[in-house]
Amino acid sequence: MKTNLKASAAAASILAVALVSNTGLAHAGKEGYEKCQGIAKAGMNDCGANGHGCAGQAKVDNDKNEWIYVPEGTCDKIAGGVVKKSKKAAKKEAES
């Protein structure tokens, strides 16, 4: 009986972590959101930077290379926030 309870508790914990981990990615790639660098808290980034390739691996708060998705126009209103340009946008800007 205790084994089933422990297994159920472990399964519930894993499910909870998975659901919480994916909430930040819910906006990924959706219109109306932009990548904002320099405001992510440690462990709360949305994707890879600084030599790692996964969300949730930022080591320190407000690292200028780590980013999260925010509603468009929000990043410029946050102290330290910088809109991360897509590679396509950066290339187009460099050509002009």
A tleap script that builds the chain and sets N, CA, C and O, in Angstrom:
source leaprc.protein.ff14SB
mol = sequence {
  NMET LYS THR ASN LEU LYS ALA SER ALA ALA
  ALA ALA SER ILE LEU ALA VAL ALA LEU VAL
  SER ASN THR GLY LEU ALA HIE ALA GLY LYS
  GLU GLY TYR GLU LYS CYS GLN GLY ILE ALA
  LYS ALA GLY MET ASN ASP CYS GLY ALA ASN
  GLY HIE GLY CYS ALA GLY GLN ALA LYS VAL
  ASP ASN ASP LYS ASN GLU TRP ILE TYR VAL
  PRO GLU GLY THR CYS ASP LYS ILE ALA GLY
  GLY VAL VAL LYS LYS SER LYS LYS ALA ALA
  LYS LYS GLU ALA GLU CSER
}
set mol.1.N position { 0.817 -1.191 0.000 }
set mol.1.CA position { 0.000 0.000 0.000 }
set mol.1.C position { 0.867 1.264 0.000 }
set mol.1.O position { 0.586 2.211 -0.735 }
set mol.2.N position { 1.926 1.277 0.830 }
set mol.2.CA position { 2.807 2.439 0.870 }
set mol.2.C position { 3.517 2.636 -0.461 }
set mol.2.O position { 3.764 3.770 -0.871 }
set mol.3.N position { 3.850 1.531 -1.143 }
set mol.3.CA position { 4.525 1.625 -2.433 }
set mol.3.C position { 3.640 2.321 -3.455 }
set mol.3.O position { 4.118 3.163 -4.214 }
set mol.4.N position { 2.348 1.979 -3.484 }
set mol.4.CA position { 1.418 2.625 -4.412 }
set mol.4.C position { 1.268 4.106 -4.111 }
set mol.4.O position { 1.179 4.923 -5.028 }
set mol.5.N position { 1.240 4.456 -2.829 }
set mol.5.CA position { 1.125 5.846 -2.434 }
set mol.5.C position { 2.361 6.627 -2.861 }
set mol.5.O position { 2.255 7.745 -3.365 }
set mol.6.N position { 3.533 6.033 -2.657 }
set mol.6.CA position { 4.775 6.695 -3.072 }
set mol.6.C position { 4.837 6.841 -4.582 }
set mol.6.O position { 5.258 7.885 -5.082 }
set mol.7.N position { 4.429 5.827 -5.312 }
set mol.7.CA position { 4.436 5.892 -6.774 }
set mol.7.C position { 3.466 6.947 -7.272 }
set mol.7.O position { 3.777 7.684 -8.207 }
set mol.8.N position { 2.295 7.028 -6.656 }
set mol.8.CA position { 1.304 8.037 -7.039 }
set mol.8.C position { 1.820 9.441 -6.751 }
set mol.8.O position { 1.641 10.349 -7.562 }
set mol.9.N position { 2.452 9.620 -5.612 }
set mol.9.CA position { 3.000 10.926 -5.250 }
set mol.9.C position { 4.114 11.326 -6.207 }
set mol.9.O position { 4.198 12.484 -6.615 }
set mol.10.N position { 4.961 10.381 -6.565 }
set mol.10.CA position { 6.055 10.665 -7.500 }
set mol.10.C position { 5.497 11.036 -8.870 }
set mol.10.O position { 5.968 11.984 -9.498 }
set mol.11.N position { 4.501 10.296 -9.331 }
set mol.11.CA position { 3.893 10.586 -10.635 }
set mol.11.C position { 3.239 11.961 -10.632 }
set mol.11.O position { 3.361 12.704 -11.606 }
set mol.12.N position { 2.553 12.304 -9.563 }
set mol.12.CA position { 1.914 13.610 -9.452 }
set mol.12.C position { 2.956 14.729 -9.452 }
set mol.12.O position { 2.745 15.777 -10.062 }
set mol.13.N position { 4.070 14.507 -8.772 }
set mol.13.CA position { 5.141 15.510 -8.737 }
set mol.13.C position { 5.732 15.739 -10.114 }
set mol.13.O position { 5.959 16.878 -10.520 }
set mol.14.N position { 5.978 14.657 -10.829 }
set mol.14.CA position { 6.549 14.765 -12.176 }
set mol.14.C position { 5.582 15.508 -13.096 }
set mol.14.O position { 6.001 16.369 -13.870 }
set mol.15.N position { 4.309 15.186 -13.015 }
set mol.15.CA position { 3.312 15.856 -13.837 }
set mol.15.C position { 3.245 17.338 -13.509 }
set mol.15.O position { 3.164 18.168 -14.414 }
set mol.16.N position { 3.275 17.679 -12.236 }
set mol.16.CA position { 3.222 19.085 -11.833 }
set mol.16.C position { 4.419 19.860 -12.359 }
set mol.16.O position { 4.263 20.976 -12.855 }
set mol.17.N position { 5.607 19.287 -12.257 }
set mol.17.CA position { 6.816 19.947 -12.764 }
set mol.17.C position { 6.715 20.139 -14.274 }
set mol.17.O position { 7.070 21.201 -14.786 }
set mol.18.N position { 6.238 19.128 -14.987 }
set mol.18.CA position { 6.110 19.227 -16.442 }
set mol.18.C position { 5.130 20.330 -16.830 }
set mol.18.O position { 5.391 21.092 -17.760 }
set mol.19.N position { 4.023 20.418 -16.136 }
set mol.19.CA position { 3.035 21.446 -16.453 }
set mol.19.C position { 3.559 22.840 -16.152 }
set mol.19.O position { 3.355 23.760 -16.944 }
set mol.20.N position { 4.228 23.009 -15.026 }
set mol.20.CA position { 4.783 24.315 -14.674 }
set mol.20.C position { 5.894 24.691 -15.639 }
set mol.20.O position { 6.005 25.859 -16.010 }
set mol.21.N position { 6.712 23.745 -16.053 }
set mol.21.CA position { 7.817 24.019 -16.966 }
set mol.21.C position { 7.317 24.498 -18.323 }
set mol.21.O position { 7.980 25.312 -18.967 }
set mol.22.N position { 6.181 24.019 -18.761 }
set mol.22.CA position { 5.676 24.373 -20.078 }
set mol.22.C position { 4.846 25.639 -20.105 }
set mol.22.O position { 4.518 26.116 -21.191 }
set mol.23.N position { 4.489 26.206 -18.966 }
set mol.23.CA position { 3.655 27.398 -18.984 }
set mol.23.C position { 4.375 28.578 -19.621 }
set mol.23.O position { 3.738 29.377 -20.307 }
set mol.24.N position { 5.671 28.712 -19.419 }
set mol.24.CA position { 6.421 29.802 -20.034 }
set mol.24.C position { 6.547 29.646 -21.533 }
set mol.24.O position { 6.737 30.638 -22.238 }
set mol.25.N position { 6.447 28.447 -22.034 }
set mol.25.CA position { 6.584 28.206 -23.464 }
set mol.25.C position { 5.264 28.289 -24.201 }
set mol.25.O position { 5.233 28.153 -25.424 }
set mol.26.N position { 4.190 28.505 -23.495 }
set mol.26.CA position { 2.877 28.504 -24.116 }
set mol.26.C position { 2.752 29.598 -25.183 }
set mol.26.O position { 1.963 29.463 -26.118 }
set mol.27.N position { 3.515 30.660 -25.049 }
set mol.27.CA position { 3.419 31.773 -25.985 }
set mol.27.C position { 4.442 31.691 -27.115 }
set mol.27.O position { 4.437 32.519 -28.026 }
set mol.28.N position { 5.312 30.698 -27.051 }
set mol.28.CA position { 6.393 30.586 -28.024 }
set mol.28.C position { 5.859 30.532 -29.447 }
set mol.28.O position { 5.028 29.686 -29.780 }
set mol.29.N position { 6.336 31.427 -30.266 }
set mol.29.CA position { 5.989 31.423 -31.670 }
set mol.29.C position { 4.609 31.981 -31.986 }
set mol.29.O position { 4.214 31.993 -33.152 }
set mol.30.N position { 3.874 32.437 -31.003 }
set mol.30.CA position { 2.554 32.991 -31.250 }
set mol.30.C position { 2.671 34.469 -31.571 }
set mol.30.O position { 3.527 35.177 -31.039 }
set mol.31.N position { 1.789 34.918 -32.453 }
set mol.31.CA position { 1.768 36.341 -32.779 }
set mol.31.C position { 1.424 37.143 -31.537 }
set mol.31.O position { 0.668 36.697 -30.674 }
set mol.32.N position { 1.996 38.331 -31.468 }
set mol.32.CA position { 1.715 39.198 -30.343 }
set mol.32.C position { 2.704 39.063 -29.203 }
set mol.32.O position { 2.545 39.716 -28.171 }
set mol.33.N position { 3.731 38.222 -29.368 }
set mol.33.CA position { 4.741 38.040 -28.331 }
set mol.33.C position { 6.121 38.281 -28.918 }
set mol.33.O position { 6.355 38.049 -30.104 }
set mol.34.N position { 7.027 38.747 -28.077 }
set mol.34.CA position { 8.400 38.986 -28.503 }
set mol.34.C position { 9.364 38.424 -27.468 }
set mol.34.O position { 9.015 38.235 -26.303 }
set mol.35.N position { 10.579 38.165 -27.919 }
set mol.35.CA position { 11.629 37.693 -27.013 }
set mol.35.C position { 12.231 38.905 -26.323 }
set mol.35.O position { 12.596 39.885 -26.973 }
set mol.36.N position { 12.332 38.831 -25.001 }
set mol.36.CA position { 12.879 39.940 -24.226 }
set mol.36.C position { 14.093 39.450 -23.451 }
set mol.36.O position { 13.989 38.565 -22.602 }
set mol.37.N position { 15.248 40.038 -23.757 }
set mol.37.CA position { 16.501 39.660 -23.108 }
set mol.37.C position { 16.760 40.529 -21.885 }
set mol.37.O position { 16.344 41.686 -21.822 }
set mol.38.N position { 17.454 39.947 -20.919 }
set mol.38.CA position { 17.928 40.717 -19.775 }
set mol.38.C position { 16.977 40.795 -18.606 }
set mol.38.O position { 17.273 41.485 -17.631 }
set mol.39.N position { 15.829 40.105 -18.661 }
set mol.39.CA position { 14.883 40.199 -17.555 }
set mol.39.C position { 14.559 38.849 -16.918 }
set mol.39.O position { 13.864 38.792 -15.903 }
set mol.40.N position { 15.056 37.766 -17.509 }
set mol.40.CA position { 14.736 36.430 -16.995 }
set mol.40.C position { 15.407 36.200 -15.639 }
set mol.40.O position { 16.563 36.569 -15.433 }
set mol.41.N position { 14.676 35.599 -14.742 }
set mol.41.CA position { 15.223 35.213 -13.446 }
set mol.41.C position { 15.936 33.870 -13.586 }
set mol.41.O position { 15.649 33.110 -14.512 }
set mol.42.N position { 16.843 33.579 -12.694 }
set mol.42.CA position { 17.568 32.301 -12.721 }
set mol.42.C position { 16.573 31.147 -12.768 }
set mol.42.O position { 15.646 31.070 -11.962 }
set mol.43.N position { 16.785 30.249 -13.733 }
set mol.43.CA position { 15.925 29.088 -13.879 }
set mol.43.C position { 14.592 29.360 -14.543 }
set mol.43.O position { 13.753 28.462 -14.614 }
set mol.44.N position { 14.367 30.574 -15.033 }
set mol.44.CA position { 13.065 30.925 -15.600 }
set mol.44.C position { 13.137 31.375 -17.064 }
set mol.44.O position { 12.174 31.947 -17.574 }
set mol.45.N position { 14.254 31.129 -17.741 }
set mol.45.CA position { 14.380 31.522 -19.142 }
set mol.45.C position { 13.538 30.611 -20.027 }
set mol.45.O position { 13.188 29.499 -19.633 }
set mol.46.N position { 13.214 31.097 -21.236 }
set mol.46.CA position { 12.355 30.324 -22.137 }
set mol.46.C position { 13.107 29.437 -23.117 }
set mol.46.O position { 12.512 28.509 -23.665 }
set mol.47.N position { 14.380 29.679 -23.359 }
set mol.47.CA position { 15.102 28.820 -24.292 }
set mol.47.C position { 16.606 28.972 -24.098 }
set mol.47.O position { 17.071 29.650 -23.182 }
set mol.48.N position { 17.352 28.319 -24.989 }
set mol.48.CA position { 18.794 28.222 -24.838 }
set mol.48.C position { 19.571 29.511 -25.058 }
set mol.48.O position { 19.189 30.351 -25.873 }
set mol.49.N position { 20.655 29.651 -24.327 }
set mol.49.CA position { 21.627 30.743 -24.448 }
set mol.49.C position { 22.808 30.365 -23.569 }
set mol.49.O position { 22.717 29.417 -22.788 }
set mol.50.N position { 23.890 31.074 -23.681 }
set mol.50.CA position { 25.048 30.865 -22.801 }
set mol.50.C position { 25.539 29.418 -22.759 }
set mol.50.O position { 25.967 28.941 -21.708 }
set mol.51.N position { 25.482 28.729 -23.879 }
set mol.51.CA position { 26.029 27.387 -23.949 }
set mol.51.C position { 25.089 26.269 -23.526 }
set mol.51.O position { 25.487 25.104 -23.534 }
set mol.52.N position { 23.855 26.588 -23.158 }
set mol.52.CA position { 22.879 25.541 -22.865 }
set mol.52.C position { 21.745 25.644 -23.876 }
set mol.52.O position { 21.555 26.688 -24.500 }
set mol.53.N position { 21.011 24.583 -24.032 }
set mol.53.CA position { 19.981 24.564 -25.067 }
set mol.53.C position { 18.568 24.405 -24.557 }
set mol.53.O position { 17.664 24.098 -25.334 }
set mol.54.N position { 18.357 24.606 -23.278 }
set mol.54.CA position { 17.025 24.322 -22.741 }
set mol.54.C position { 16.485 25.467 -21.903 }
set mol.54.O position { 17.231 26.264 -21.334 }
set mol.55.N position { 15.163 25.519 -21.847 }
set mol.55.CA position { 14.495 26.475 -20.970 }
set mol.55.C position { 14.772 26.103 -19.517 }
set mol.55.O position { 15.004 24.939 -19.188 }
set mol.56.N position { 14.743 27.101 -18.671 }
set mol.56.CA position { 14.904 26.855 -17.246 }
set mol.56.C position { 16.325 26.635 -16.780 }
set mol.56.O position { 16.532 26.163 -15.662 }
set mol.57.N position { 17.320 26.964 -17.603 }
set mol.57.CA position { 18.706 26.735 -17.202 }
set mol.57.C position { 19.515 28.012 -17.009 }
set mol.57.O position { 20.740 27.952 -16.908 }
set mol.58.N position { 18.864 29.147 -16.956 }
set mol.58.CA position { 19.574 30.391 -16.676 }
set mol.58.C position { 20.195 30.290 -15.285 }
set mol.58.O position { 19.531 29.868 -14.338 }
set mol.59.N position { 21.451 30.673 -15.161 }
set mol.59.CA position { 22.180 30.527 -13.890 }
set mol.59.C position { 22.004 31.721 -12.953 }
set mol.59.O position { 22.046 31.564 -11.733 }
set mol.60.N position { 21.807 32.920 -13.524 }
set mol.60.CA position { 21.687 34.128 -12.707 }
set mol.60.C position { 20.506 34.972 -13.183 }
set mol.60.O position { 20.040 34.828 -14.314 }
set mol.61.N position { 20.040 35.834 -12.322 }
set mol.61.CA position { 18.976 36.761 -12.677 }
set mol.61.C position { 19.483 37.814 -13.662 }
set mol.61.O position { 20.629 38.254 -13.572 }
set mol.62.N position { 18.638 38.207 -14.588 }
set mol.62.CA position { 18.860 39.341 -15.488 }
set mol.62.C position { 20.092 39.224 -16.372 }
set mol.62.O position { 20.693 40.240 -16.721 }
set mol.63.N position { 20.478 38.018 -16.737 }
set mol.63.CA position { 21.593 37.822 -17.665 }
set mol.63.C position { 21.200 38.434 -19.004 }
set mol.63.O position { 20.107 38.171 -19.505 }
set mol.64.N position { 22.070 39.241 -19.585 }
set mol.64.CA position { 21.740 39.947 -20.830 }
set mol.64.C position { 21.508 39.014 -22.013 }
set mol.64.O position { 20.903 39.430 -23.000 }
set mol.65.N position { 21.971 37.765 -21.945 }
set mol.65.CA position { 21.793 36.824 -23.043 }
set mol.65.C position { 20.575 35.912 -22.879 }
set mol.65.O position { 20.124 35.314 -23.855 }
set mol.66.N position { 20.044 35.797 -21.678 }
set mol.66.CA position { 18.881 34.946 -21.437 }
set mol.66.C position { 17.614 35.741 -21.769 }
set mol.66.O position { 17.581 36.963 -21.625 }
set mol.67.N position { 16.579 35.031 -22.214 }
set mol.67.CA position { 15.361 35.731 -22.609 }
set mol.67.C position { 14.104 34.942 -22.258 }
set mol.67.O position { 14.143 33.739 -21.997 }
set mol.68.N position { 12.987 35.670 -22.264 }
set mol.68.CA position { 11.659 35.080 -22.087 }
set mol.68.C position { 10.715 35.749 -23.080 }
set mol.68.O position { 10.985 36.845 -23.572 }
set mol.69.N position { 9.606 35.073 -23.364 }
set mol.69.CA position { 8.575 35.674 -24.206 }
set mol.69.C position { 7.688 36.573 -23.362 }
set mol.69.O position { 7.285 36.209 -22.257 }
set mol.70.N position { 7.389 37.755 -23.896 }
set mol.70.CA position { 6.467 38.696 -23.249 }
set mol.70.C position { 5.544 39.263 -24.328 }
set mol.70.O position { 5.893 39.234 -25.508 }
set mol.71.N position { 4.376 39.777 -23.947 }
set mol.71.CA position { 3.511 40.404 -24.945 }
set mol.71.C position { 4.241 41.565 -25.627 }
set mol.71.O position { 4.985 42.305 -24.984 }
set mol.72.N position { 4.019 41.716 -26.937 }
set mol.72.CA position { 4.698 42.785 -27.685 }
set mol.72.C position { 4.487 44.132 -27.015 }
set mol.72.O position { 3.395 44.445 -26.540 }
set mol.73.N position { 5.556 44.925 -26.985 }
set mol.73.CA position { 5.519 46.247 -26.386 }
set mol.73.C position { 5.835 46.252 -24.900 }
set mol.73.O position { 6.068 47.317 -24.328 }
set mol.74.N position { 5.850 45.102 -24.267 }
set mol.74.CA position { 6.106 45.012 -22.834 }
set mol.74.C position { 7.582 45.137 -22.515 }
set mol.74.O position { 7.954 45.782 -21.535 }
set mol.75.N position { 8.424 44.530 -23.328 }
set mol.75.CA position { 9.860 44.479 -23.042 }
set mol.75.C position { 10.462 45.869 -22.874 }
set mol.75.O position { 11.255 46.097 -21.961 }
set mol.76.N position { 10.092 46.790 -23.745 }
set mol.76.CA position { 10.648 48.144 -23.686 }
set mol.76.C position { 10.246 48.890 -22.413 }
set mol.76.O position { 10.869 49.889 -22.054 }
set mol.77.N position { 9.220 48.411 -21.743 }
set mol.77.CA position { 8.742 49.059 -20.527 }
set mol.77.C position { 9.391 48.504 -19.263 }
set mol.77.O position { 9.192 49.045 -18.176 }
set mol.78.N position { 10.167 47.427 -19.398 }
set mol.78.CA position { 10.792 46.778 -18.252 }
set mol.78.C position { 12.256 47.210 -18.158 }
set mol.78.O position { 12.994 47.121 -19.140 }
set mol.79.N position { 12.671 47.670 -16.996 }
set mol.79.CA position { 14.056 48.103 -16.806 }
set mol.79.C position { 15.001 46.953 -17.133 }
set mol.79.O position { 14.885 45.859 -16.581 }
set mol.80.N position { 15.936 47.218 -18.038 }
set mol.80.CA position { 16.918 46.214 -18.432 }
set mol.80.C position { 16.476 45.339 -19.582 }
set mol.80.O position { 17.275 44.561 -20.103 }
set mol.81.N position { 15.217 45.444 -19.994 }
set mol.81.CA position { 14.698 44.616 -21.078 }
set mol.81.C position { 15.123 45.110 -22.447 }
set mol.81.O position { 15.064 46.307 -22.730 }
set mol.82.N position { 15.553 44.183 -23.299 }
set mol.82.CA position { 15.949 44.495 -24.676 }
set mol.82.C position { 15.269 43.475 -25.580 }
set mol.82.O position { 15.380 42.270 -25.356 }
set mol.83.N position { 14.561 43.958 -26.606 }
set mol.83.CA position { 13.891 43.050 -27.536 }
set mol.83.C position { 14.948 42.309 -28.331 }
set mol.83.O position { 15.805 42.923 -28.967 }
set mol.84.N position { 14.884 40.988 -28.294 }
set mol.84.CA position { 15.814 40.152 -29.061 }
set mol.84.C position { 15.274 40.057 -30.482 }
set mol.84.O position { 14.164 39.574 -30.707 }
set mol.85.N position { 16.059 40.517 -31.419 }
set mol.85.CA position { 15.648 40.489 -32.814 }
set mol.85.C position { 15.874 39.104 -33.401 }
set mol.85.O position { 16.834 38.415 -33.056 }
set mol.86.N position { 14.987 38.715 -34.279 }
set mol.86.CA position { 15.164 37.448 -34.976 }
set mol.86.C position { 16.368 37.560 -35.903 }
set mol.86.O position { 16.781 38.665 -36.253 }
set mol.87.N position { 16.929 36.431 -36.299 }
set mol.87.CA position { 18.074 36.446 -37.210 }
set mol.87.C position { 17.698 37.119 -38.520 }
set mol.87.O position { 18.505 37.844 -39.102 }
set mol.88.N position { 16.480 36.882 -38.985 }
set mol.88.CA position { 15.997 37.493 -40.223 }
set mol.88.C position { 15.941 39.014 -40.106 }
set mol.88.O position { 16.374 39.724 -41.013 }
set mol.89.N position { 15.409 39.513 -38.993 }
set mol.89.CA position { 15.311 40.952 -38.780 }
set mol.89.C position { 16.691 41.588 -38.638 }
set mol.89.O position { 16.930 42.678 -39.159 }
set mol.90.N position { 17.599 40.912 -37.934 }
set mol.90.CA position { 18.961 41.431 -37.755 }
set mol.90.C position { 19.679 41.505 -39.098 }
set mol.90.O position { 20.380 42.478 -39.373 }
set mol.91.N position { 19.509 40.484 -39.935 }
set mol.91.CA position { 20.144 40.470 -41.248 }
set mol.91.C position { 19.590 41.592 -42.121 }
set mol.91.O position { 20.347 42.279 -42.806 }
set mol.92.N position { 18.283 41.778 -42.097 }
set mol.92.CA position { 17.653 42.830 -42.894 }
set mol.92.C position { 18.146 44.203 -42.453 }
set mol.92.O position { 18.404 45.071 -43.286 }
set mol.93.N position { 18.278 44.399 -41.134 }
set mol.93.CA position { 18.751 45.665 -40.596 }
set mol.93.C position { 20.202 45.918 -41.006 }
set mol.93.O position { 20.565 47.053 -41.314 }
set mol.94.N position { 21.032 44.876 -41.014 }
set mol.94.CA position { 22.431 45.007 -41.388 }
set mol.94.C position { 22.594 45.362 -42.876 }
set mol.94.O position { 23.547 46.038 -43.263 }
set mol.95.N position { 21.651 44.896 -43.693 }
set mol.95.CA position { 21.713 45.178 -45.126 }
set mol.95.C position { 21.314 46.590 -45.475 }
set mol.95.O position { 21.693 47.100 -46.529 }
set mol.96.N position { 20.532 47.250 -44.581 }
set mol.96.CA position { 20.087 48.608 -44.906 }
set mol.96.C position { 21.005 49.674 -44.421 }
set mol.96.O position { 20.742 50.858 -44.631 }
savepdb mol mol.pdb
quit
